Amino acid sequence: MPPAWRVRSLLLTEADFMRKKSRITLNRMNMWQYALLLLMLFTFAFYSLPTFFGEQPSLGLHGQTSLTEAQRTLLADNRIEPLKQVQQGERVELVFASQAEQQRAKQLLEQQGYDSSALTLEFYSNAPGWISQLGAAPIKLGLDLRGGSQLLIGVDLSFVVDNQTKNLVDMLRTQFREARLRGANVARVSEGEVRVILPEVADQAPWLTIIKDSAGTRQDQWTLKRSGNELRLVMSEAERTLLANNAVTQNLSILKKRINELGIVEASVQRQGQDGIRIELPGVHNPKQAKEVIGATASLAFYEAQADSRFFMADRNGQAVGLARKPVLTGEHIVDARANMGEMGQPQVNIVLDSLGGSKMNQFSRQNVGKPMATVFTEYKTNAEGKLRARSEVINVATIQTALGNQFRITGIGSLPEAQELAMLLRAGALTAPLKILEERSIGPTLGLQNIEAGFTALAFGMAGMMLFMMAWYRKFGWVAITALIANLLMQVGMLAVLPGAVLTLPGIAGLVLTVGMAVDTHVLIFERIKDRLREGGSLANAIDFGYRSAFRTIFDANITTLICAVVLYAIGSGPLQGFSITLILGLISSMVTGIWGTRAIINPLWGKSSAKLLRV
């Protein structure tokens, strides 16, 4: 007969077995979870370092690798001494102690005849060089914290009206020809006015029907005035207003796309007046590149090249190229454009057309194999008199070797940067109407350095207050919460620095403070559930497991509803609202990671296996 201790060991109840099993598997995390958590924390903490090191104002001088003796003497005579000179490629960067010295140095160099377009107001990171070489950079500050550039752009509405007038003239001529109605004279009189002289025949009804249908006189688009055989079509005020609104609205949409192509997602693009658009570029003190891209109206058109044509256009070498009067295809059918280097080492742009454009190109090329086709680039720029003028040139003439589809490439572009700029403009869309830069100015921080310091001081005091509360109320677990709060803040700063185009605004600082407070709520919910289970007599290990499991659903529901609101706010908002929502979104993600996953990774190995009934936490 077996001894008593043997009998007792064999008489373990199923409940005892399950309890033992749960105690073994309770509060465990896999090694890959620890590894992934540490990787995230170290990565974002690393990318947050340049922000804590800070920045200093600097002035970039392009086209030279060091200060000339004349420039050095000029700055010294005006008691301006750069803290350091940093050579970066084909430019030298002068670092100053204050923005006042930075601005003063720029003014002095401009007064001495230095090209203003080659001077850039920048900020130099104080972080060690090896950190910057690994791609880490400080958070970009918004227009309200750092200032930036503001552009006031005018939309050329007369171009839209005149373009619509020319289209009507072409449409009437085409429809008369297709209906085999001869003898009518159609001409553009002025912007918004077309004259039609009908032939002297008994029955003029066929011409009148086409005119009324094409001009949309029944929809009050054009007003028809008749005097004998002469008809005048005058664009109505309602149609002018509609065209103006459509042009400004479409240009607003396209400008936002172009700004996104530049990586400035926090820019504010708003309509101002009837034909004005105001653009604010936070952190961009030299808007040279942005101005060139934003204000450019670029498009491509493909023409049949005809040696015996009376319509000529110059190519890049100044040689005249004969072209057909009407293009085979215009740039409105381009849906994508990518620049790269071709097989022969020449820059090229790969074009993708929509279905209609691909069909037109296929039909034309199939019927004209062996004939030349020209690619014409058109750009609108402001001349010396301040008026917008079109500049068109043939950038490529190629013989059609085979039928083309909706994908092909164009060559003959000067350099790869030019090809990349052309591809970006085509990809962002051709503007409905040319733009004119009416005003360009640099904006200083509207809220000032004091308010920046006040915002971060508020964040620091808030963090300190919450840390004291957590230590006093939860003791040992409070230290875990403090560690998670610090990790949460580092993750938020790191994510803001990594996210392309993200800009920190004053509302963004408010978002940081808010998410830190919400992270404390996560810890309070978990710790209170743990204390409730301990009061019921459960072991600490069981209480920890219960606390995290029971609080997770509440925490998840609260954060996901707030996350939905933040995403909607980002989608429909702009400027400061987006700055607030983006920090809120990132803060919700980091607080979930550090508050649930991070704290448990610390608590599990320390107290997760404890069988104590009571522990003051």
N, C-alpha and C positions, 0 to 999 in steps of 0.2 A: 504494500500500500504506500503510495507516495506521501511525502511529508506534507504538513499543513500549508507551509508557504508555497509548495508546488500546486496544491489544490486551489489556493487563492489566486495564484497567477493564471490558472487555467479558466477561472470563473469570471474573467473580465467581461463586463457587459458591453453590448454594442455601443451604448452611449459613452462609456469610458474610452472605447477605441476611437470613436469619432472625435471626442474631446482631445485625446492625445494627438490625433492626426492634425486637427486644426491648429494645435499649439505648435506643431512642427512646421507647418506651411504658412503660419500667420506672419504678416509683415515682412515679406521677402520681395526683393526686386532683383531682376536679372542683371548680370554684369553688363549686357549691351545697353540696358537702360541707364546705368551709371555712366557708361562711356559716352553715350549720346548727350546726356545732360551736361557732363563736364566739357564736351566739345563745344556745345552751344554757349555755355557760360564763358569759356576762355576766348572763343571767337569774337563774341560781341563785346566782351570786356577789352579785348585788344583794340577793336575798332573804335571804342569810346575814348581811348587814351589821348589822341590828338585834341579832342574837345576840352579835356581837363588841363592839358598843357597850355591851351589858349593860342591866340594869334596876334600878330602885330601888322599894322598897315604897311604896305609896300608899294613901290612904283616900278612897273616893268618897262624897260627900254628895249624895244625890239630892233633887230638889225645890227646890234653891236654886242660885244662880249665883255666890255668893261667901260668904265667912265673915262671920257676923254679929259685931258688936262683942263680944257676950257670949261667943261661942265663941272669938274671938281672945284675949280676956282670960283665959278658962279655960285655954287651952293655954299662954299666956305665964306664968301663975302657977305652972304645974307644970313650967316650964322645957322646954317642947316647942315647937320652932320649925320649922315646915315649910320645906323647902328652896325650894319654889315652890308656887304655886296655878295650876291649869290649869282653865279653864272649858271644858266640853264639853256643849253643849246645855243641858238643864235640870239640870245637876249640876256640882259643883266637885270637883276631884281634888286632894288635898293630898299632896305628895311628901315623904317623910321619908328620913333618912340610914340608918335601920336598922329592922328589923322590930319591935324592942322599942318604939321610939317609935310605930310604926304601931299596935301592939296597945294601948299605953297611951293613945293619943289616942282610940281607939275606946271603951275602957272609960270614960274621963272623959266623953265625950259621952253615952254610955248612962246614966251615973249622973245626968247633968243632965236626963234625961227625953227625950233625942233618940230618935226611933223607930229601933230596932235594925235593922228590915227595910230601912231607907233608907240604911244604912251598909254599904259593901262593901269588903272587903280586896282590894286589887288590886296590880298591879305596873306601874310607868310606864317606858316605854322611853326610854333615853338617846339614842337615835338622833335625828338632825335631823328636824324636823317634815316636811320634804318627802318623806323616805323613808317615814314612817308614812302620809302622805296617799296615797301610791301603793300602799298595801295591804301593805307589808312589816311583819312583826312578829317578835319574838324567838321562839325555840323554847320551847314550854311544857315545864316540868320536871315529872317524875312525883311520886308521893306520897312516895317514898323520898328525893327530893332537895329538894323544895320543901314538902312537906306538902299538905294539902287538907282535905276534909270526909269524915266517915264517918257513915253513917246505919244504924241498926239498925231493921228494919221487922218487924212482926208480922203474920202472915196470920190473918184471922178465920176459923178453921176451923169454928166453930159456924154461921156463915152458910152454908157449903157443906152441912153436914148438914141444916140447917133448909130450905134450898132444895130439897134432894133429897127431904125429907119432904113438902113442899108439892107437888112434882111428882108424887109417888106418889098423893097425895090427888086431884089433878086427873085423873090418868090413870085411876084406878079409877072416878071419877064418869063420865068420858067413856065408858069402855068399858061400864059398866053401862047407860048411856043408849043407846048404839049397839046393844047386844044386847037392848034393850027389857026389861031386868030392873029392876023397880021395888021400892021398899020398903026398900032397904038404906040405912043411915045411915053415911056416911064422914066422919071428922073427924080433925084433927091433935090429938094429946094434948100432945106436947112435941117437942123436937128429937130426931128419930130414932125417933119412936113414933107409930103411926097406929092408930085404933080403928075397926072395922067392925062394925056391928050388923046382922045378917041378918034378913030378914022370917021370920015363923013360918009356914013352908011345909014340906010333906013332903019335897020334893026341893030341897035347897040346893046340889046339885052344880054347876050352871052358875055360881053366884056364886063358889064355892070354886075352880073352874078358872081363872076370870079373875083372882082374887086371887093364886093361886100363879104364874100366868104373868107377871103384871105386876110382882109383888114379887120375882121371881127367887128364890123360896125354894129351888129346886133347886140354885142356884148359891151358896147360903149368903149371899145379900145381906141378906135380912130373915129374922128368926126368927118363925115363926107360933105363937101361943099361943091356944088356944080354950077358952072357958068358956061352954057353952050356945050361945046365938045370938051371943055377943060374941066377936069375934076381935081380937087385938092383934098388930100387926106391929112388931117391934123391930129396928132396924138392928144388924147384927152388928158385932163389934169388927174383924173382918177388912175389912168394907166401910168402916168409919170410917177405918181406917188407909189403905186404898187411896184413898179420897176425899181424905184429907189429903195424901198423897204426890203425887197428881195435881194438886191445887190449888197446892201449893208449886212443883212442877216447871213447871207452865204459867205461874205468875206470874213465875218466874225468867226464862223465855224472853221474856215480854212486857216485863218490866222492862229486859232487855238491848236490846230494840227501842226502847224509849222513851229510853234513855240514848243510843243511837246517833242518835236524832232530835235530841238536844241537842248532838250533835257531840263527845261524850266517849267516844272509842272505847277508851281505855286504862283505863276504869273496871273495878273488880273487883266482880262480883256473885256471891255465894256463899251457900249455904244454911247456916244456923246453928241447930242444934237441930231440934226437930220442926216448929216453925211460924215460925221466924225466918229473915230474909234480911239479910245484911250487904252494904252497898254502900260502896265507897271511890271517891271522886271526886278524882283527883289534880289539883292546881292550882286547885280550886274552893273558895275560902275563904268564899264566901257561897253556901250551897246553897239559897237561897230559891226560885229558879225551878226548880231540879232537884227540890227536895222537893215542890213543888206538882204538878209533872208526874208524878213517880214515884209519889207517894202517892195520886193521884187515881184513882178508879174511875168512869169516865164511860161512858155508853152512851146510845144513842138507841132509841126505840121509836115505832112509828106506830100510832095508834088511830083507830078510827072515832068521830067526834064526834057525840054524841047529846044533843039538848036535853032530852029527857025521861028521861035516865038518872039513876040514884040514886048513881052513882059520879062524884064531882067532883074536879077538880084545878085548882089556881090557876095562872094564867099570870104573866108577869113584871110585870104591872100589878096583880096581886092579884085579878083577876076569876076567878070560878069557871067552869070549862069542863066540861060533861058528856061523859063518855067511856064507851065500851064496856068491859066488865070485862076482856076479853082483848085483847092487842095484835094487830094485823094482822101485824106483822113486828117482830122485835127486831134489835138491833145486831150479833148474831153473824153475820149475812149480809152485813155491810159489808166489802168488800175494798179499797176505796180512798176517800179523802176529801180534797178540795182546797178551800182557801178563796180567794176572790177577791171583787171588787166587781161587783155586778150592773149591769144596764142603767140602773137608776134610782139608782145610786150607793149602794146598800145592801149591806152585807156578806152573803155567802151561802156555803154549803158545798155543793159538788158531790159527790154520793154515787154510788158504783158498787157494785152488789150482785153477789153470786155468782149462778149459774144458778138455784138453788132459790129464793133470795130474789127474784130478778127474776120468776120464774114466779108466786110468791105475790102480789107487788105487782101484776103485770099482771092476774091473775084478780080480785083485789079491786077495783082501780080501774076495770076494765071493767064490773063489775056495779054500781058506785056513782058513775058519772059524774054531776056536778051536786051531789054531797053533800060535806060538809066532812070533812077528815081532819086530825088533830092530830099534831104531832111533840112527843114528851115527852123531855126531857133529865133523866137521873138521875145524881146524883153522891153518893158517900159521903164524909162528912167527920166529923172528931172533934168532939164537942160539949164543953161546959164541964166535964162530968163525966169526960171522957176516953173516952167510948164512941162507937163508930161508928154514925152514923145516916144513913139515906137521905134525900136531899133531891131531890124531883122537881118539875119545873115544865113547863108547856106553853110552848114557845118559838115555836110557829107553828101557826096554824089556817088551812088553805087549802082552797078548793073544788076538787075534782077536775074539771079541764076536759076531760081525755081520758085514755085508757088509758095507764098508765105502764109503763115497762120496767125494765131493770136500771140505768138511769142517769136521775137527776133531781136537783133541787136543793132545798135548804131555806133559808128566809129567816127574818127576825124575830130575828136575833142582834144583840146590843147594838152591838158594834164589830168592826172587822177583826181586832185582836189576839185578841179572844174567839173569833172564827170560826177563826183560825189555830190557837189552842190546842185547840179542839174537834176540828178536822180532824186535828191531830197525835195526839190521844188515840184517836180512832176508827181512824186509820191504823195506830197501834201495837198496837191490839187492846184490847178490854175485859178487865179483870182477872177471873180466875175467882172470886176472893174479895176483899173489901175489905181494904185495908192500913191499918195504924196505925203512925205514927212513934213508936217506943219510945225511941229515943236519937238525939241529934244533937250532934255535937261536931266541933270543928276540930282537925286533927292537925298537929303540927309536923314538920319533916324528921327522920325517924328516924335517918338516918345523919349528919346535920349538915353544916355548911359545910366542915369540914375534909376530909371524905371526898369532897365534890364537887371541891374543889381538888386532892385527891390523884389523883382519876380523870383530870382534865384534865392534871395534871402528868405522869402516866404516859403519856398520849397524846403530850404535847410531847416527852418524853425518847425515846419510841419513834420518833417522827418524826425527831428529831435524829440518833439512832443510825443509822437507815436511810439518812438523807441522807449522813452521813459515809461509810458503807460504799459507797454507790453512787458517790460522787465518787472514792473511793480505788481502787475496783476497775474502774470503767468510764470514768473520766475524762470525756471530752466527752459521751458518751452518758449519763453519770451526771447531768449537769446537766439533761438532757432528762427523766430519770426524776424528779428533784426537782421540776421544774416540774409534771409530771403528778401527783405526789403532792399538791402544794398544791392544784391544781385539783380533784383527787378529793375532798379534804377540804371544800373550798368547796361543791362540788356536793352532797355528802351533807348538810351543814348547811342548804343552801338547800332541798333537797328535804324535809327534816324540817320546815322552817319553812312550806313551802307546803302540805304534805299536811294536809288538814283533820282535826283531832282528834288528830294525832300528838303523843305526849308522850315526852320523853327521860327515861329512868330510868338508874340506875347500871349495870344490865346492858346498857342501850343504849350507854353509853360503852364498855363492853367490846366490844360489836359494832363500834363505830367503830374501835377499836384493831385488832381482828381483820381487818377489811376493808382497813385500810391495809397490814397485813402481807401479805394476799393480793394486793394491788395490786403490792407489791414482787416477789412471785413471778412475776407476769405480765411485768414488765420483765426479770427475770433469765432467764426462759425465752427471750424474744425475743433478748436481747443475746448469750446463750451460743450460740444457733443462728447468729447473725451471725458470732461469732468462730470457730465451727467451719468455716463456709464460707470465711472468710478464710485459715484454716490450710491449707485444701485448694488455695489458690491462686486463688480467684475474686476478681473485682473487688469493690470496696466496694458499688457499686450493686447488683450481682448478689447479694451477701451479704445486703444489707438486704432485698431482695425475698424471698429464700429464708427469711431468719429470720422474717419476719412470716407468710409463707404456711405454713411448717412448724409454727410454734408455735401458730397460731390454733386448730387442731383440739384440741390438748391443753388450751389455756386455756379454750376454750369448753366442753369436756366437764367439766373440773373445776368451772367456775363453775355450769354448769347443774345438776349433781348437788347442789352445795351449795345452789343456789337452791330446788330441789325440797324439800330438807330444811327450809329456812327457811320456806317457804310452809306446809308441814305443821305445823311448830312454831307458826306464827302462828295456824293454823286451830284447833288443838286446845288451845293454851295460853291463858293469861290473865295479865294484869298484867305482872310482870317478864319472863316468857317472851316475851310479845308485844313488849315494849320491846326485847329483844335481837334478836328475829327481824326486826323492821321495819327496824332499822338495818343488819342483815346483808343484807337484801334490797336496800335502797337502795345500800349499799356495793358489792355485787356488780355492780349496774347501772352505777354511776359508774366503778368500776375497769375495767370492760370498755370503756367509752367513752373514758376518759382514757388507759388503758394501751395500747390498740391503736390507736384512731382518733386520739387526741390526740397521742401521741408520734410517730406516723408523719407527722402534719401538720407537725411541727417538723423531723423528720429528713429528709423528702423534699427540701425545697428547699435544705437545707444540704449533705447528702452523698449524696442519692439519685441524682445523675448522675455521681458521681465514678468514674473508671476505675482509681483507684489499687489496687495489689495488696495493700498493707499500710497499715493505719492503726491506731494504738493507741487502742482504745476501751474 
